[in-house]
Amino acid sequence: MAEVEYLKTGAVRKLPRESKFYCLGVVNKIISKRDRNGKTYWELSIMDEEGALEGKIWGNAQWWDRRVEPQQSIDPLTWELTTDLAGHSIGLLGQVVEFRGQSQYNFNAVFYVDQERYKPHSFVQRSPFEEEDMEKDFRGMIETCTSPIKDFLNFVFKGEFWECFKVWPAAVSHHHAYVSGLLEHTLGVARLACSMAEASSHSGYEVNRDIVIGGALLHDIGKLDSYKLSPAPEMTVEGTVIDHIVLGYNRLARLFEEYNLDQRYASALGHIVVSHHGSKEFGSPVVPAPPEAMIVSAADELDFKLYCWRDAVDQIDDGKEISEWSYSAQRRFWKWE
């Protein structure tokens, strides 16, 4: 789409309502739906280096194939790629509209572009932190533990497992939904959990710091089986129908057996993995019972909410203090300075 000027998703999110824009990126989600009149429309999420943008393609939108000259019209109801666009680069002509007091993005034209010229992987968002620095901090965290937790963590986070873990997303939306997002989130949880463990110990509570660190670093390993990069983050079938908590415990149980970790340590770490969402309402089969599990669960929730705060306030217009409603965190955020 060299013939038009297109905006990054970060700039689009700052546009006033009624603005029109072009953007270009990789599709990370497309869902076909029907409106009240039975007409087909699509919910689409597109990603570039600055983040994701979600919007709707209504039935009267135009679809074009720009791989040919002149461009050709596409019928989205018969085009074989319509429902399989995830992982493909596209261009969009959109408009910012208001819906229920919030900004909504309507995509009025869809342009399928040359995939070699606009390579999908070039648009995938990455963690804002350097992978090398995060890996150094991660290894340093492990080194502060003692055996057998230290040795078990080094056994787990190595080889092919580590090569996947360090680039994996933590989600497909809501938080850290980009390359190396899982590593960034895991480190954030571990840092918060370490601080909480230290403060709790100073307050007279008995907390095993090694179990806290081990549980924090392991709590989301099920996301390796729940998500994939193709090249944007996507849910796997297993992640959809089984969920990362169960997948994580199953993977961890195999690692316990392979390493022959003492049952008491295995039970403590396993409990943190299955309880880290804090309540049965949010997907944990059990609630956190010991202080170590309560600490990791609290740290996980706090890191999620802090991410949501940062994402929301980054989109606040200059001179304003309150963000738009965050559906992920179920609140508005305040940037008071």
C-alpha positions as CSV (number, residue, x, y, z in Angstrom):
1,M,0.0,0.0,0.0
2,A,2.8,2.4,-0.9
3,E,0.4,4.6,-2.7
4,V,-1.4,5.7,0.5
5,E,-0.1,6.9,3.8
6,Y,-1.0,4.5,6.6
7,L,-0.9,4.9,10.3
8,K,0.5,2.7,13.1
9,T,-2.1,1.3,15.5
10,G,-0.8,3.5,18.3
11,A,-1.6,6.6,16.2
12,V,-5.0,5.3,15.2
13,R,-6.0,4.8,18.8
14,K,-5.3,8.5,19.4
15,L,-7.5,9.7,16.6
16,P,-10.7,11.7,17.4
17,R,-14.0,10.3,16.5
18,E,-15.2,10.5,12.9
19,S,-11.6,10.4,11.7
20,K,-10.7,8.2,8.7
21,F,-7.5,6.3,8.4
22,Y,-5.5,3.7,6.5
23,C,-3.5,1.0,8.5
24,L,-1.5,-2.0,7.5
25,G,-0.7,-5.1,9.6
26,V,-1.1,-8.8,10.2
27,V,-4.4,-10.3,11.1
28,N,-4.4,-12.1,14.5
29,K,-8.2,-12.7,14.7
30,I,-11.2,-12.8,12.4
31,I,-14.6,-14.1,13.4
32,S,-17.6,-14.3,11.1
33,K,-21.0,-13.3,12.7
34,R,-24.5,-12.4,11.7
35,D,-26.4,-9.2,12.6
36,R,-30.1,-9.0,13.6
37,N,-31.1,-9.2,9.9
38,G,-29.1,-12.3,9.2
39,K,-26.4,-10.4,7.3
40,T,-22.8,-11.5,7.7
41,Y,-20.2,-9.2,9.3
42,W,-16.8,-9.8,10.8
43,E,-14.9,-8.9,14.0
44,L,-11.3,-8.4,13.1
45,S,-8.1,-7.7,15.1
46,I,-5.0,-6.5,13.2
47,M,-1.6,-6.2,14.7
48,D,1.6,-4.1,14.0
49,E,4.7,-3.4,16.0
50,E,2.8,-1.0,18.3
51,G,-0.1,-3.2,19.3
52,A,-3.4,-4.6,18.2
53,L,-6.5,-2.8,16.8
54,E,-9.9,-4.5,17.0
55,G,-12.8,-3.4,14.8
56,K,-15.8,-4.5,12.7
57,I,-16.1,-5.2,9.0
58,W,-19.8,-4.7,8.1
59,G,-21.5,-6.3,5.2
60,N,-21.3,-3.2,3.0
61,A,-17.5,-3.0,3.3
62,Q,-15.5,-3.3,0.1
63,W,-12.9,-6.1,-0.3
64,W,-10.0,-5.7,-2.8
65,D,-7.2,-7.9,-4.1
66,R,-4.2,-5.6,-4.5
67,R,-1.8,-8.3,-5.6
68,V,-2.9,-7.6,-9.2
69,E,-3.1,-4.5,-11.3
70,P,-5.6,-3.1,-11.5
71,Q,-6.9,-4.2,-8.2
72,Q,-9.8,-6.6,-8.3
73,S,-13.0,-6.8,-6.2
74,I,-13.4,-9.7,-3.8
75,D,-16.6,-11.3,-2.7
76,P,-16.0,-12.0,1.0
77,L,-18.8,-14.6,1.1
78,T,-17.2,-16.8,-1.5
79,W,-13.5,-15.9,-1.2
80,E,-11.6,-18.9,0.3
81,L,-9.4,-16.8,2.6
82,T,-12.1,-14.7,4.2
83,T,-12.4,-16.9,7.4
84,D,-8.7,-18.0,7.2
85,L,-7.0,-14.6,7.2
86,A,-5.2,-15.0,10.5
87,G,-1.5,-14.7,9.9
88,H,-1.9,-12.7,6.6
89,S,-1.0,-9.1,6.0
90,I,-3.8,-6.8,4.9
91,G,-4.5,-3.1,4.6
92,L,-7.6,-1.4,5.9
93,L,-9.5,1.8,5.4
94,G,-11.2,2.6,8.6
95,Q,-13.2,5.2,10.5
96,V,-13.4,6.0,14.2
97,V,-17.0,6.0,15.4
98,E,-18.7,6.2,18.8
99,F,-20.6,3.2,20.2
100,R,-22.0,3.3,23.7
101,G,-19.7,6.2,24.7
102,Q,-16.6,4.4,23.5
103,S,-14.5,4.7,20.4
104,Q,-15.1,1.8,17.9
105,Y,-13.3,1.1,14.7
106,N,-15.2,0.3,11.5
107,F,-13.2,-1.1,8.6
108,N,-14.9,0.1,5.4
109,A,-12.4,-1.4,3.0
110,V,-10.1,-4.4,3.2
111,F,-7.1,-4.8,0.9
112,Y,-5.4,-8.1,0.5
113,V,-1.7,-7.3,-0.2
114,D,1.4,-9.0,-1.6
115,Q,2.5,-11.3,1.2
116,E,6.2,-11.2,0.1
117,R,6.3,-7.4,-0.1
118,Y,4.5,-7.0,3.2
119,K,5.8,-10.0,5.2
120,P,3.4,-10.9,8.0
121,H,6.1,-11.5,10.6
122,S,7.4,-7.9,10.1
123,F,4.2,-6.6,11.7
124,V,4.2,-8.8,14.8
125,Q,4.5,-6.8,18.0
126,R,7.3,-7.7,20.4
127,S,8.0,-7.0,24.1
128,P,9.3,-3.5,24.6
129,F,12.1,-5.0,26.7
130,E,15.2,-6.6,25.3
131,E,15.1,-10.4,25.2
132,E,18.7,-10.6,26.3
133,D,18.1,-8.4,29.3
134,M,15.0,-10.4,30.4
135,E,16.9,-13.7,30.0
136,K,19.7,-12.4,32.2
137,D,17.2,-11.3,34.9
138,F,15.4,-14.6,34.6
139,R,18.6,-16.6,35.1
140,G,19.6,-14.4,37.9
141,M,16.2,-15.0,39.6
142,I,16.9,-18.8,39.5
143,E,20.4,-18.4,40.9
144,T,19.0,-16.8,44.0
145,C,17.3,-20.1,44.9
146,T,18.8,-23.1,46.6
147,S,18.7,-26.8,45.8
148,P,16.6,-28.6,44.9
149,I,14.4,-25.8,43.5
150,K,17.3,-24.1,41.8
151,D,18.4,-27.4,40.1
152,F,14.8,-28.2,39.1
153,L,14.3,-24.8,37.5
154,N,17.5,-25.1,35.5
155,F,16.4,-28.5,34.4
156,V,13.1,-27.1,33.1
157,F,14.2,-23.9,31.5
158,K,16.7,-25.2,29.0
159,G,17.0,-26.4,25.4
160,E,14.0,-26.4,23.1
161,F,11.7,-25.6,26.0
162,W,13.5,-22.4,26.8
163,E,13.8,-21.4,23.1
164,C,10.0,-21.5,22.9
165,F,9.3,-20.0,26.3
166,K,11.4,-16.9,25.8
167,V,9.5,-15.9,22.6
168,W,6.0,-17.1,23.4
169,P,3.0,-14.7,23.9
170,A,1.2,-14.6,27.3
171,A,-2.2,-14.2,25.6
172,V,-3.9,-13.4,22.3
173,S,-5.6,-10.3,23.9
174,H,-5.9,-8.6,27.3
175,H,-2.2,-8.6,28.3
176,H,1.3,-9.3,27.0
177,A,-0.2,-10.6,23.7
178,Y,3.0,-10.4,21.7
179,V,6.4,-12.0,21.1
180,S,8.2,-12.6,24.4
181,G,5.1,-11.5,26.3
182,L,5.2,-14.7,28.4
183,L,8.8,-14.0,29.5
184,E,8.0,-10.4,30.3
185,H,4.9,-11.3,32.3
186,T,6.6,-14.2,34.1
187,L,9.4,-11.9,35.2
188,G,7.0,-9.2,36.3
189,V,5.1,-11.8,38.5
190,A,8.3,-13.2,39.9
191,R,9.6,-9.7,40.9
192,L,6.4,-8.7,42.5
193,A,6.2,-12.1,44.3
194,C,9.7,-11.8,45.6
195,S,8.9,-8.4,47.1
196,M,5.7,-9.7,48.7
197,A,7.5,-12.7,50.1
198,E,10.2,-10.4,51.7
199,A,7.6,-8.1,53.1
200,S,5.6,-11.0,54.5
201,S,8.6,-12.5,56.2
202,H,9.4,-9.1,57.8
203,S,5.8,-9.1,59.1
204,G,6.4,-12.5,60.8
205,Y,4.8,-14.9,58.3
206,E,6.7,-18.0,57.3
207,V,7.3,-17.9,53.6
208,N,9.5,-20.2,51.6
209,R,11.1,-17.9,49.1
210,D,12.4,-20.7,46.8
211,I,8.8,-22.0,46.4
212,V,7.6,-18.5,45.7
213,I,10.2,-17.9,42.9
214,G,9.7,-21.4,41.5
215,G,5.9,-21.1,41.5
216,A,6.1,-17.6,39.9
217,L,8.5,-18.8,37.1
218,L,6.4,-21.9,36.4
219,H,2.9,-20.6,36.9
220,D,2.1,-20.0,33.2
221,I,4.0,-22.8,31.5
222,G,0.7,-24.2,30.2
223,K,0.6,-21.3,27.8
224,L,3.2,-23.0,25.7
225,D,0.5,-25.5,24.8
226,S,-2.4,-22.9,24.8
227,Y,-1.0,-20.4,22.3
228,K,1.0,-20.4,19.1
229,L,2.7,-17.8,16.9
230,S,1.5,-18.0,13.2
231,P,3.1,-15.4,13.2
232,A,0.6,-13.4,15.4
233,P,-0.5,-15.0,18.7
234,E,-3.4,-17.5,18.3
235,M,-5.2,-19.9,20.6
236,T,-4.6,-23.6,20.0
237,V,-7.5,-26.1,20.1
238,E,-6.1,-27.5,23.4
239,G,-5.8,-24.0,24.9
240,T,-9.5,-23.3,24.0
241,V,-11.1,-26.5,25.2
242,I,-8.7,-27.5,28.1
243,D,-7.0,-24.2,29.2
244,H,-3.5,-23.3,30.3
245,I,-3.9,-24.2,33.9
246,V,-4.7,-27.8,33.3
247,L,-2.2,-28.0,30.4
248,G,0.4,-26.4,32.7
249,Y,-0.1,-28.9,35.5
250,N,0.0,-31.9,33.1
251,R,3.3,-30.6,31.7
252,L,4.7,-29.9,35.1
253,A,3.7,-33.4,36.4
254,R,5.7,-35.0,33.6
255,L,8.7,-32.8,34.5
256,F,8.4,-33.7,38.2
257,E,8.5,-37.4,37.3
258,E,11.3,-37.0,34.8
259,Y,13.4,-35.1,37.3
260,N,12.2,-37.2,40.3
261,L,11.6,-34.1,42.4
262,D,10.7,-34.7,46.0
263,Q,6.9,-35.0,46.4
264,R,6.6,-32.2,49.0
265,Y,8.2,-29.7,46.6
266,A,6.3,-31.1,43.7
267,S,3.0,-30.6,45.5
268,A,3.8,-27.1,46.6
269,L,4.8,-26.0,43.1
270,G,1.9,-27.9,41.5
271,H,-0.6,-26.2,43.9
272,I,0.7,-22.8,42.8
273,V,0.1,-23.6,39.1
274,V,-3.4,-24.9,39.6
275,S,-4.4,-22.1,42.1
276,H,-2.8,-19.0,40.6
277,H,-6.0,-17.5,39.2
278,G,-7.1,-17.1,42.7
279,S,-10.7,-18.5,42.6
280,K,-12.8,-21.2,40.9
281,E,-14.7,-18.4,39.2
282,F,-11.6,-17.5,37.2
283,G,-10.6,-21.0,36.3
284,S,-8.6,-22.4,39.1
285,P,-9.8,-25.8,40.3
286,V,-8.6,-24.9,43.8
287,V,-8.0,-21.7,45.7
288,P,-4.5,-20.7,47.0
289,A,-4.0,-22.4,50.4
290,P,-0.4,-21.6,51.7
291,P,1.2,-18.1,51.8
292,E,3.4,-18.9,48.8
293,A,0.4,-19.7,46.6
294,M,-1.5,-16.6,47.8
295,I,1.6,-14.4,47.0
296,V,2.0,-15.8,43.5
297,S,-1.7,-15.4,42.8
298,A,-1.7,-11.8,44.0
299,A,1.4,-11.0,42.0
300,D,-0.1,-12.5,38.9
301,E,-3.3,-10.4,39.2
302,L,-1.3,-7.2,40.0
303,D,1.0,-7.6,37.0
304,F,-2.0,-8.1,34.8
305,K,-3.7,-5.0,36.1
306,L,-0.6,-2.9,35.9
307,Y,-0.2,-3.9,32.3
308,C,-3.9,-2.9,31.6
309,W,-3.2,0.4,33.3
310,R,-0.1,1.1,31.2
311,D,-2.0,0.1,28.0
312,A,-5.0,2.3,28.9
313,V,-3.1,5.5,29.9
314,D,-0.9,5.3,26.8
315,Q,-4.1,6.0,24.8
316,I,-5.3,8.9,26.9
317,D,-5.4,12.2,25.0
318,D,-3.1,15.0,26.2
319,G,-4.6,17.0,29.0
320,K,-6.9,14.2,30.2
321,E,-6.5,12.0,33.3
322,I,-9.1,9.2,33.0
323,S,-8.9,6.4,30.5
324,E,-11.8,4.9,28.5
325,W,-13.4,1.8,30.0
326,S,-11.0,-1.2,30.1
327,Y,-13.1,-4.4,29.4
328,S,-10.1,-6.5,30.4
329,A,-9.7,-5.0,33.8
330,Q,-13.4,-3.9,34.2
331,R,-12.6,-0.3,35.2
332,R,-11.4,3.1,34.0
333,F,-7.8,4.0,34.9
334,W,-6.5,7.2,36.3
335,K,-3.2,8.9,35.3
336,W,-2.8,11.5,37.9
337,E,0.6,12.9,36.9
